[in-house]
């Protein structure tokens, strides 16, 4: 479930407590769950990163990046259920990895927890990261994308705009939840082909994207009813209380206070929208 706001919240939560600290050890945690992908092996990664300091914690799209003092990088992709934690794991049996850190600080370790085991942790040498996660692999970051970036994105595909927004090669960071929320705020129907959107509609999407993602970060992400997402201190996010359409099928629209929220399936993913606010032939 973690999308850009949740991953950005993870980064902001752990950064003050781990940046500048030396990695004393790196280990896998005892668990009966299937192993997650660690590349190279955990043992090999441990040999490469032990003794290095974490110079910076940042985000690339929906990934957490630990920049190390020798110029190398550790990239954690949480995917569906991965979490970066400093304390109080919600279910210790799903702890996968531990970075033991030096010094007398409030938190002695950084943890990666993953209930479904779909997350990945990869090590990149200094010259490898730009190749793996550069502009040839990822589109512009959704939080900073300009209207011109969105115009270019839309001109490249005739897929429905909601489906196109989930393509990380076109725009990086947006997932299923926030795509529905963004399109509702922009008053754009999710089934309109991206290439058929007019400039005012595209501009509305760009503005709505920045607003929704920034607000979600401010509220530290969305914790849904399954409780999967937690912040770095194992606390709920708060943006789920502000959702306008996501997972609200059959409820009255909070925007127009008239129509009922509809759910459809696009690309095997649920899409939620208001047929009144997001009329298919509406032109802003």
Buried (B, 14 or more C-beta within 10 A) or exposed (E): BBBBBBBBBBBBBBBEBBBBBBBBEBBBBEBEBEEBEBEEEBEEBBEBBBBBBBEBBBBBBBBBBBBBBBEBBBBBBBBBBBBBBBEEBEEEEBBBBBBBBEEEEEBBBBBBBBBBBBBBBBBBEEEBBEEBBEEEBBBBBBBEBEBEBBBBBBEBBEBBBBBBBBBBEBBBBBBBBBBBBBBBBBBBBBBBBBBEBEEEBBBBBBBBBBBBBEBBBEBBBBBBEEEBBBBBBBEBBBBBEBBBBBBBEEEEBBBEEEBEBBBEEBEEBBBBBBBBBBEEEEEE
